[in-house]
Amino acid sequence: MTTEGYNAYRTVGTTTADPVTLTTMLYDGALKALRRARMFAQQGETQRFFDETGRAHLIVGELLATLDMEQGGEIARNLSALYVYCMRCIIEARADNTAMLDEAERHITRITDAWKKATDELRTQAATGAAAEAVA
């Protein structure tokens, strides 16, 4: 498969995905960028390190921007604080404290795991409810 074909496929996937899937993709992308940034820091590839930390910062910023603070209540407020903290960790990592990447990754991983568990449970409940309706 050519790179152009893959990029077109990926673009279609993101533009047609539902909000739950898009959020999952953002979490996965943030984690991937943080891990790649750490790898590039260890390899001394400064520009690539900055590219990946910039990518992680933008993704976490997007997660922050999509929070519904009016309807999200305490969960939205807590997520907002965690996202801001993770963004600050990424900035500190860029300022020669790469250990802060671990801190950001730890928090994003916990949020990602909780998100995936909750969405899996909701999808299972929805499928069970649809199956019950079909039988009735």
ROMAR-54197 format. One record per residue: chain; x, y, z of N, C-alpha, C in turn. Coordinates in steps of 0.02 Angstrom, whole numbers, plus 50000, padded with zeros to 5 digits. Example, Ala and Ser with C-alpha at 12.3 -4.5 7.8 and 13.67 -1.06 7.14 Angstrom:
2
site chain:A; n_X:50660; n_Y:49716; n_Z:50390; ca_X:50615; ca_Y:49775; ca_Z:50390; c_X:50660; c_Y:49835; c_Z:50390 .
site chain:A; n_X:50642; n_Y:49888; n_Z:50354; ca_X:50684; ca_Y:49947; ca_Z:50357; c_X:50645; c_Y:50002; c_Z:50394 .
***
This chain:
136
site chain:A; n_X:50043; n_Y:49941; n_Z:50000; ca_X:50000; ca_Y:50000; ca_Z:50000; c_X:50045; c_Y:50061; c_Z:50000 .
site chain:A; n_X:50029; n_Y:50109; n_Z:49958; ca_X:50068; ca_Y:50170; ca_Z:49956; c_X:50051; c_Y:50214; c_Z:50017 .
site chain:A; n_X:50096; n_Y:50259; n_Z:50031; ca_X:50085; ca_Y:50305; ca_Z:50087; c_X:50024; c_Y:50349; c_Z:50073 .
site chain:A; n_X:50014; n_Y:50369; n_Z:50011; ca_X:49956; ca_Y:50410; ca_Z:49994; c_X:49891; c_Y:50373; c_Z:50007 .
site chain:A; n_X:49889; n_Y:50309; n_Z:49990; ca_X:49829; ca_Y:50269; ca_Z:50001; c_X:49814; c_Y:50262; c_Z:50075 .
site chain:A; n_X:49867; n_Y:50250; n_Z:50115; ca_X:49859; ca_Y:50243; ca_Z:50187; c_X:49834; c_Y:50308; c_Z:50217 .
site chain:A; n_X:49863; n_Y:50363; n_Z:50197; ca_X:49842; ca_Y:50428; ca_Z:50223; c_X:49770; c_Y:50444; c_Z:50206 .
site chain:A; n_X:49749; n_Y:50427; n_Z:50145; ca_X:49679; ca_Y:50437; ca_Z:50125; c_X:49633; c_Y:50394; c_Z:50167 .
site chain:A; n_X:49652; n_Y:50331; n_Z:50178; ca_X:49612; ca_Y:50286; ca_Z:50220; c_X:49606; c_Y:50313; c_Z:50291 .
site chain:A; n_X:49662; n_Y:50336; n_Z:50318; ca_X:49662; ca_Y:50363; ca_Z:50387; c_X:49619; c_Y:50425; c_Z:50391 .
site chain:A; n_X:49622; n_Y:50468; n_Z:50341; ca_X:49581; ca_Y:50529; ca_Z:50341; c_X:49507; c_Y:50512; c_Z:50340 .
site chain:A; n_X:49488; n_Y:50465; n_Z:50299; ca_X:49417; ca_Y:50444; ca_Z:50296; c_X:49396; c_Y:50416; c_Z:50363 .
site chain:A; n_X:49440; n_Y:50377; n_Z:50394; ca_X:49424; ca_Y:50348; ca_Z:50459; c_X:49412; c_Y:50400; c_Z:50513 .
site chain:A; n_X:49451; n_Y:50453; n_Z:50513; ca_X:49442; ca_Y:50504; ca_Z:50564; c_X:49384; c_Y:50550; c_Z:50549 .
site chain:A; n_X:49369; n_Y:50561; n_Z:50486; ca_X:49314; ca_Y:50607; ca_Z:50470; c_X:49246; c_Y:50573; c_Z:50476 .
site chain:A; n_X:49245; n_Y:50507; n_Z:50476; ca_X:49181; ca_Y:50472; ca_Z:50480; c_X:49170; c_Y:50438; c_Z:50548 .
site chain:A; n_X:49219; n_Y:50443; n_Z:50593; ca_X:49213; ca_Y:50410; ca_Z:50658; c_X:49166; c_Y:50448; c_Z:50704 .
site chain:A; n_X:49135; n_Y:50410; n_Z:50749; ca_X:49091; ca_Y:50440; ca_Z:50799; c_X:49134; c_Y:50473; c_Z:50853 .
site chain:A; n_X:49104; n_Y:50517; n_Z:50895; ca_X:49143; ca_Y:50553; ca_Z:50946; c_X:49179; c_Y:50507; c_Z:50996 .
site chain:A; n_X:49150; n_Y:50450; n_Z:51012; ca_X:49183; ca_Y:50404; ca_Z:51059; c_X:49247; c_Y:50377; c_Z:51027 .
site chain:A; n_X:49243; n_Y:50357; n_Z:50965; ca_X:49301; ca_Y:50330; ca_Z:50930; c_X:49353; c_Y:50384; c_Z:50921 .
site chain:A; n_X:49333; n_Y:50445; n_Z:50904; ca_X:49380; ca_Y:50500; ca_Z:50896; c_X:49417; c_Y:50514; c_Z:50961 .
site chain:A; n_X:49381; n_Y:50513; n_Z:51017; ca_X:49413; ca_Y:50526; ca_Z:51081; c_X:49463; c_Y:50470; c_Z:51096 .
site chain:A; n_X:49445; n_Y:50409; n_Z:51082; ca_X:49491; ca_Y:50353; ca_Z:51092; c_X:49553; c_Y:50362; c_Z:51049 .
site chain:A; n_X:49544; n_Y:50384; n_Z:50988; ca_X:49600; ca_Y:50396; ca_Z:50943; c_X:49645; c_Y:50452; c_Z:50970 .
site chain:A; n_X:49616; n_Y:50503; n_Z:51000; ca_X:49656; ca_Y:50557; ca_Z:51029; c_X:49698; c_Y:50531; c_Z:51087 .
site chain:A; n_X:49666; n_Y:50492; n_Z:51131; ca_X:49704; ca_Y:50464; ca_Z:51188; c_X:49762; c_Y:50421; c_Z:51162 .
site chain:A; n_X:49748; n_Y:50377; n_Z:51115; ca_X:49800; ca_Y:50333; ca_Z:51088; c_X:49855; c_Y:50374; c_Z:51055 .
site chain:A; n_X:49836; n_Y:50426; n_Z:51019; ca_X:49885; ca_Y:50469; ca_Z:50986; c_X:49929; c_Y:50505; c_Z:51035 .
site chain:A; n_X:49900; n_Y:50529; n_Z:51090; ca_X:49940; ca_Y:50564; ca_Z:51142; c_X:49990; c_Y:50516; c_Z:51172 .
site chain:A; n_X:49969; n_Y:50456; n_Z:51188; ca_X:50015; ca_Y:50407; ca_Z:51218; c_X:50071; c_Y:50388; c_Z:51169 .
site chain:A; n_X:50053; n_Y:50379; n_Z:51107; ca_X:50103; ca_Y:50362; ca_Z:51056; c_X:50154; c_Y:50419; c_Z:51050 .
site chain:A; n_X:50131; n_Y:50481; n_Z:51049; ca_X:50176; ca_Y:50538; ca_Z:51042; c_X:50222; c_Y:50543; c_Z:51103 .
site chain:A; n_X:50195; n_Y:50532; n_Z:51163; ca_X:50236; ca_Y:50536; ca_Z:51223; c_X:50290; c_Y:50481; c_Z:51222 .
site chain:A; n_X:50271; n_Y:50422; n_Z:51202; ca_X:50320; ca_Y:50367; ca_Z:51200; c_X:50374; c_Y:50379; c_Z:51147 .
site chain:A; n_X:50353; n_Y:50405; n_Z:51090; ca_X:50402; ca_Y:50420; ca_Z:51038; c_X:50447; c_Y:50477; c_Z:51060 .
site chain:A; n_X:50419; n_Y:50526; n_Z:51095; ca_X:50460; ca_Y:50582; ca_Z:51119; c_X:50514; c_Y:50556; c_Z:51166 .
site chain:A; n_X:50496; n_Y:50511; n_Z:51211; ca_X:50544; ca_Y:50483; ca_Z:51258; c_X:50599; c_Y:50446; c_Z:51219 .
site chain:A; n_X:50580; n_Y:50406; n_Z:51170; ca_X:50628; ca_Y:50369; ca_Z:51130; c_X:50676; c_Y:50417; c_Z:51094 .
site chain:A; n_X:50649; n_Y:50470; n_Z:51065; ca_X:50692; ca_Y:50518; ca_Z:51029; c_X:50737; c_Y:50556; c_Z:51077 .
site chain:A; n_X:50713; n_Y:50570; n_Z:51137; ca_X:50756; ca_Y:50603; ca_Z:51187; c_X:50814; c_Y:50558; c_Z:51205 .
site chain:A; n_X:50801; n_Y:50494; n_Z:51214; ca_X:50853; ca_Y:50446; ca_Z:51231; c_X:50904; c_Y:50438; c_Z:51175 .
site chain:A; n_X:50880; n_Y:50445; n_Z:51114; ca_X:50924; ca_Y:50438; ca_Z:51056; c_X:50959; c_Y:50504; c_Z:51038 .
site chain:A; n_X:50943; n_Y:50557; n_Z:51073; ca_X:50974; ca_Y:50621; ca_Z:51059; c_X:50948; c_Y:50655; c_Z:50996 .
site chain:A; n_X:50890; n_Y:50635; n_Z:50973; ca_X:50861; ca_Y:50665; ca_Z:50913; c_X:50816; c_Y:50723; c_Z:50934 .
site chain:A; n_X:50847; n_Y:50780; n_Z:50944; ca_X:50813; ca_Y:50837; ca_Z:50974; c_X:50753; c_Y:50861; c_Z:50934 .
site chain:A; n_X:50761; n_Y:50869; n_Z:50869; ca_X:50705; ca_Y:50895; ca_Z:50828; c_X:50645; c_Y:50848; c_Z:50830 .
site chain:A; n_X:50659; n_Y:50784; n_Z:50824; ca_X:50604; ca_Y:50735; ca_Z:50826; c_X:50571; c_Y:50733; c_Z:50895 .
site chain:A; n_X:50612; n_Y:50742; n_Z:50947; ca_X:50586; ca_Y:50747; ca_Z:51015; c_X:50538; c_Y:50806; c_Z:51020 .
site chain:A; n_X:50559; n_Y:50864; n_Z:50994; ca_X:50516; ca_Y:50922; ca_Z:50996; c_X:50453; c_Y:50914; c_Z:50954 .
site chain:A; n_X:50459; n_Y:50880; n_Z:50897; ca_X:50400; ca_Y:50867; ca_Z:50856; c_X:50349; c_Y:50825; c_Z:50893 .
site chain:A; n_X:50372; n_Y:50772; n_Z:50926; ca_X:50326; ca_Y:50727; ca_Z:50962; c_X:50297; c_Y:50759; c_Z:51025 .
site chain:A; n_X:50337; n_Y:50797; n_Z:51061; ca_X:50309; ca_Y:50831; ca_Z:51120; c_X:50259; c_Y:50884; c_Z:51098 .
site chain:A; n_X:50273; n_Y:50916; n_Z:51043; ca_X:50225; ca_Y:50964; ca_Z:51016; c_X:50160; c_Y:50930; c_Z:50996 .
site chain:A; n_X:50166; n_Y:50872; n_Z:50965; ca_X:50107; ca_Y:50833; ca_Z:50945; c_X:50067; c_Y:50813; c_Z:51007 .
site chain:A; n_X:50101; n_Y:50787; n_Z:51058; ca_X:50067; ca_Y:50767; ca_Z:51120; c_X:50032; c_Y:50826; c_Z:51153 .
site chain:A; n_X:50065; n_Y:50883; n_Z:51154; ca_X:50037; ca_Y:50943; ca_Z:51183; c_X:49973; c_Y:50965; c_Z:51146 .
site chain:A; n_X:49976; n_Y:50963; n_Z:51080; ca_X:49917; ca_Y:50981; ca_Z:51040; c_X:49859; c_Y:50933; c_Z:51051 .
site chain:A; n_X:49874; n_Y:50869; n_Z:51056; ca_X:49820; ca_Y:50820; ca_Z:51066; c_X:49787; c_Y:50829; c_Z:51134 .
site chain:A; n_X:49828; n_Y:50837; n_Z:51186; ca_X:49799; ca_Y:50847; ca_Z:51253; c_X:49760; c_Y:50913; c_Z:51254 .
site chain:A; n_X:49785; n_Y:50963; n_Z:51219; ca_X:49748; ca_Y:51026; ca_Z:51213; c_X:49681; c_Y:51017; c_Z:51179 .
site chain:A; n_X:49678; n_Y:50974; n_Z:51129; ca_X:49615; ca_Y:50959; ca_Z:51095; c_X:49567; c_Y:50923; c_Z:51141 .
site chain:A; n_X:49593; n_Y:50876; n_Z:51180; ca_X:49551; ca_Y:50842; ca_Z:51230; c_X:49522; c_Y:50892; c_Z:51280 .
site chain:A; n_X:49563; n_Y:50939; n_Z:51300; ca_X:49541; ca_Y:50992; ca_Z:51346; c_X:49487; c_Y:51035; c_Z:51314 .
site chain:A; n_X:49497; n_Y:51053; n_Z:51252; ca_X:49450; ca_Y:51097; ca_Z:51217; c_X:49382; c_Y:51064; c_Z:51205 .
site chain:A; n_X:49380; n_Y:50998; n_Z:51202; ca_X:49317; ca_Y:50964; ca_Z:51188; c_X:49276; c_Y:50949; c_Z:51250 .
site chain:A; n_X:49302; n_Y:50965; n_Z:51309; ca_X:49263; ca_Y:50953; ca_Z:51370; c_X:49202; c_Y:50999; c_Z:51372 .
site chain:A; n_X:49147; n_Y:50972; n_Z:51393; ca_X:49086; ca_Y:51011; ca_Z:51403; c_X:49082; c_Y:51029; c_Z:51477 .
site chain:A; n_X:49107; n_Y:51088; n_Z:51493; ca_X:49113; ca_Y:51109; ca_Z:51563; c_X:49044; c_Y:51123; c_Z:51594 .
site chain:A; n_X:48996; n_Y:51141; n_Z:51554; ca_X:48929; ca_Y:51156; ca_Z:51581; c_X:48892; c_Y:51092; c_Z:51600 .
site chain:A; n_X:48895; n_Y:51042; n_Z:51558; ca_X:48857; ca_Y:50981; ca_Z:51571; c_X:48900; c_Y:50925; c_Z:51602 .
site chain:A; n_X:48966; n_Y:50932; n_Z:51598; ca_X:49010; ca_Y:50879; ca_Z:51622; c_X:49020; c_Y:50876; c_Z:51697 .
site chain:A; n_X:49003; n_Y:50930; n_Z:51731; ca_X:49007; ca_Y:50930; ca_Z:51804; c_X:49077; c_Y:50917; c_Z:51831 .
site chain:A; n_X:49078; n_Y:50880; n_Z:51886; ca_X:49141; ca_Y:50867; ca_Z:51921; c_X:49190; c_Y:50827; c_Z:51879 .
site chain:A; n_X:49166; n_Y:50781; n_Z:51838; ca_X:49211; ca_Y:50742; ca_Z:51796; c_X:49247; c_Y:50788; c_Z:51747 .
site chain:A; n_X:49211; n_Y:50832; n_Z:51715; ca_X:49242; ca_Y:50879; ca_Z:51668; c_X:49293; c_Y:50924; c_Z:51702 .
site chain:A; n_X:49276; n_Y:50947; n_Z:51762; ca_X:49323; ca_Y:50990; ca_Z:51800; c_X:49386; c_Y:50951; c_Z:51817 .
site chain:A; n_X:49378; n_Y:50889; n_Z:51839; ca_X:49437; ca_Y:50849; ca_Z:51856; c_X:49480; c_Y:50832; c_Z:51795 .
site chain:A; n_X:49447; n_Y:50815; n_Z:51740; ca_X:49484; ca_Y:50802; ca_Z:51678; c_X:49520; c_Y:50865; c_Z:51655 .
site chain:A; n_X:49487; n_Y:50921; n_Z:51660; ca_X:49518; ca_Y:50984; ca_Z:51640; c_X:49582; c_Y:50996; c_Z:51679 .
site chain:A; n_X:49579; n_Y:50987; n_Z:51744; ca_X:49638; ca_Y:50997; ca_Z:51785; c_X:49694; c_Y:50948; c_Z:51767 .
site chain:A; n_X:49676; n_Y:50885; n_Z:51753; ca_X:49726; ca_Y:50836; ca_Z:51734; c_X:49757; c_Y:50852; c_Z:51666 .
site chain:A; n_X:49716; n_Y:50873; n_Z:51619; ca_X:49742; ca_Y:50891; ca_Z:51553; c_X:49790; c_Y:50950; c_Z:51558 .
site chain:A; n_X:49771; n_Y:51000; n_Z:51596; ca_X:49815; ca_Y:51059; ca_Z:51604; c_X:49881; c_Y:51038; c_Z:51637 .
site chain:A; n_X:49876; n_Y:50995; n_Z:51687; ca_X:49937; ca_Y:50971; ca_Z:51720; c_X:49981; c_Y:50932; c_Z:51671 .
site chain:A; n_X:49951; n_Y:50889; n_Z:51631; ca_X:49989; ca_Y:50850; ca_Z:51582; c_X:50022; c_Y:50896; c_Z:51530 .
site chain:A; n_X:49986; n_Y:50947; n_Z:51509; ca_X:50015; ca_Y:50995; ca_Z:51462; c_X:50076; c_Y:51030; c_Z:51494 .
site chain:A; n_X:50070; n_Y:51046; n_Z:51558; ca_X:50126; ca_Y:51078; ca_Z:51593; c_X:50185; c_Y:51029; c_Z:51598 .
site chain:A; n_X:50171; n_Y:50965; n_Z:51610; ca_X:50224; ca_Y:50915; ca_Z:51612; c_X:50260; c_Y:50911; c_Z:51545 .
site chain:A; n_X:50223; n_Y:50913; n_Z:51491; ca_X:50253; ca_Y:50910; ca_Z:51425; c_X:50297; c_Y:50971; c_Z:51413 .
site chain:A; n_X:50275; n_Y:51029; n_Z:51434; ca_X:50315; ca_Y:51089; ca_Z:51427; c_X:50379; c_Y:51083; c_Z:51467 .
site chain:A; n_X:50374; n_Y:51058; n_Z:51529; ca_X:50434; ca_Y:51048; ca_Z:51570; c_X:50481; c_Y:50997; c_Z:51539 .
site chain:A; n_X:50454; n_Y:50946; n_Z:51507; ca_X:50496; ca_Y:50897; ca_Z:51473; c_X:50535; c_Y:50930; c_Z:51416 .
site chain:A; n_X:50503; n_Y:50975; n_Z:51382; ca_X:50536; ca_Y:51011; ca_Z:51327; c_X:50590; c_Y:51058; c_Z:51353 .
site chain:A; n_X:50583; n_Y:51079; n_Z:51416; ca_X:50632; ca_Y:51124; ca_Z:51447; c_X:50685; c_Y:51084; c_Z:51484 .
site chain:A; n_X:50701; n_Y:51025; n_Z:51459; ca_X:50756; ca_Y:50984; ca_Z:51484; c_X:50742; c_Y:50947; c_Z:51548 .
site chain:A; n_X:50678; n_Y:50925; n_Z:51557; ca_X:50661; ca_Y:50883; ca_Z:51613; c_X:50619; c_Y:50825; c_Z:51585 .
site chain:A; n_X:50651; n_Y:50782; n_Z:51546; ca_X:50615; ca_Y:50730; ca_Z:51510; c_X:50581; c_Y:50680; c_Z:51556 .
site chain:A; n_X:50599; n_Y:50678; n_Z:51620; ca_X:50564; ca_Y:50634; ca_Z:51667; c_X:50490; c_Y:50652; c_Z:51672 .
site chain:A; n_X:50473; n_Y:50714; n_Z:51656; ca_X:50403; ca_Y:50735; ca_Z:51659; c_X:50360; c_Y:50701; c_Z:51605 .
site chain:A; n_X:50392; n_Y:50673; n_Z:51554; ca_X:50354; ca_Y:50634; ca_Z:51505; c_X:50322; c_Y:50574; c_Z:51539 .
site chain:A; n_X:50358; n_Y:50543; n_Z:51585; ca_X:50331; ca_Y:50486; ca_Z:51622; c_X:50270; c_Y:50506; c_Z:51662 .
site chain:A; n_X:50273; n_Y:50564; n_Z:51692; ca_X:50217; ca_Y:50589; ca_Z:51732; c_X:50155; c_Y:50600; c_Z:51687 .
site chain:A; n_X:50165; n_Y:50633; n_Z:51631; ca_X:50109; ca_Y:50645; ca_Z:51585; c_X:50081; c_Y:50579; c_Z:51559 .
site chain:A; n_X:50125; n_Y:50533; n_Z:51540; ca_X:50103; ca_Y:50469; ca_Z:51514; c_X:50064; c_Y:50429; c_Z:51566 .
site chain:A; n_X:50086; n_Y:50432; n_Z:51628; ca_X:50052; ca_Y:50395; ca_Z:51681; c_X:49980; c_Y:50418; c_Z:51688 .
site chain:A; n_X:49969; n_Y:50484; n_Z:51687; ca_X:49901; ca_Y:50510; ca_Z:51694; c_X:49859; c_Y:50496; c_Z:51632 .
site chain:A; n_X:49887; n_Y:50507; n_Z:51573; ca_X:49849; ca_Y:50495; ca_Z:51512; c_X:49832; c_Y:50421; c_Z:51506 .
site chain:A; n_X:49877; n_Y:50377; n_Z:51526; ca_X:49863; ca_Y:50305; ca_Z:51524; c_X:49804; c_Y:50288; c_Z:51570 .
site chain:A; n_X:49803; n_Y:50315; n_Z:51629; ca_X:49748; ca_Y:50301; ca_Z:51675; c_X:49681; c_Y:50325; c_Z:51647 .
site chain:A; n_X:49682; n_Y:50385; n_Z:51618; ca_X:49620; ca_Y:50412; ca_Z:51588; c_X:49599; c_Y:50369; c_Z:51529 .
site chain:A; n_X:49647; n_Y:50351; n_Z:51487; ca_X:49632; ca_Y:50309; ca_Z:51428; c_X:49603; c_Y:50242; c_Z:51449 .
site chain:A; n_X:49633; n_Y:50210; n_Z:51497; ca_X:49608; ca_Y:50146; ca_Z:51520; c_X:49536; c_Y:50151; c_Z:51546 .
site chain:A; n_X:49523; n_Y:50203; n_Z:51585; ca_X:49455; ca_Y:50213; ca_Z:51612; c_X:49406; c_Y:50228; c_Z:51555 .
site chain:A; n_X:49427; n_Y:50268; n_Z:51507; ca_X:49384; ca_Y:50285; ca_Z:51450; c_X:49366; c_Y:50222; c_Z:51411 .
site chain:A; n_X:49416; n_Y:50181; n_Z:51396; ca_X:49404; ca_Y:50121; ca_Z:51357; c_X:49359; c_Y:50072; c_Z:51395 .
site chain:A; n_X:49370; n_Y:50065; n_Z:51459; ca_X:49329; ca_Y:50020; ca_Z:51499; c_X:49256; c_Y:50044; c_Z:51499 .
site chain:A; n_X:49246; n_Y:50109; n_Z:51510; ca_X:49179; ca_Y:50137; ca_Z:51512; c_X:49144; c_Y:50130; c_Z:51445 .
site chain:A; n_X:49179; n_Y:50145; n_Z:51390; ca_X:49147; ca_Y:50140; ca_Z:51324; c_X:49133; c_Y:50068; c_Z:51305 .
site chain:A; n_X:49177; n_Y:50021; n_Z:51325; ca_X:49163; ca_Y:49950; ca_Z:51312; c_X:49101; c_Y:49928; c_Z:51349 .
site chain:A; n_X:49094; n_Y:49949; n_Z:51412; ca_X:49035; ca_Y:49930; ca_Z:51451; c_X:48972; c_Y:49959; c_Z:51421 .
site chain:A; n_X:48975; n_Y:50022; n_Z:51398; ca_X:48916; ca_Y:50053; ca_Z:51367; c_X:48897; c_Y:50018; c_Z:51303 .
site chain:A; n_X:48946; n_Y:50000; n_Z:51263; ca_X:48932; ca_Y:49965; ca_Z:51201; c_X:48903; c_Y:49896; c_Z:51214 .
site chain:A; n_X:48928; n_Y:49862; n_Z:51265; ca_X:48901; ca_Y:49797; ca_Z:51283; c_X:48829; c_Y:49803; c_Z:51306 .
site chain:A; n_X:48815; n_Y:49853; n_Z:51347; ca_X:48746; ca_Y:49864; ca_Z:51370; c_X:48700; c_Y:49880; c_Z:51312 .
site chain:A; n_X:48724; n_Y:49921; n_Z:51266; ca_X:48684; ca_Y:49939; ca_Z:51208; c_X:48670; c_Y:49878; c_Z:51165 .
site chain:A; n_X:48720; n_Y:49836; n_Z:51155; ca_X:48710; ca_Y:49776; ca_Z:51115; c_X:48663; c_Y:49728; c_Z:51149 .
site chain:A; n_X:48669; n_Y:49721; n_Z:51215; ca_X:48624; ca_Y:49677; ca_Z:51252; c_X:48553; c_Y:49703; c_Z:51249 .
site chain:A; n_X:48544; n_Y:49769; n_Z:51256; ca_X:48477; ca_Y:49799; ca_Z:51251; c_X:48447; c_Y:49791; c_Z:51182 .
site chain:A; n_X:48487; n_Y:49799; n_Z:51130; ca_X:48462; ca_Y:49790; ca_Z:51061; c_X:48443; c_Y:49718; c_Z:51048 .
site chain:A; n_X:48482; n_Y:49671; n_Z:51075; ca_X:48466; ca_Y:49601; ca_Z:51066; c_X:48401; c_Y:49583; c_Z:51102 .
site chain:A; n_X:48391; n_Y:49611; n_Z:51161; ca_X:48330; ca_Y:49597; ca_Z:51199; c_X:48269; c_Y:49626; c_Z:51163 .
site chain:A; n_X:48275; n_Y:49684; n_Z:51133; ca_X:48221; ca_Y:49715; ca_Z:51096; c_X:48203; c_Y:49674; c_Z:51034 .
site chain:A; n_X:48255; n_Y:49646; n_Z:51002; ca_X:48243; ca_Y:49606; ca_Z:50941; c_X:48205; c_Y:49541; c_Z:50957 .
site chain:A; n_X:48218; n_Y:49514; n_Z:51016; ca_X:48184; ca_Y:49452; ca_Z:51036; c_X:48112; c_Y:49466; c_Z:51056 .
site chain:A; n_X:48100; n_Y:49524; n_Z:51086; ca_X:48033; ca_Y:49540; ca_Z:51112; c_X:47984; c_Y:49555; c_Z:51058 .
***
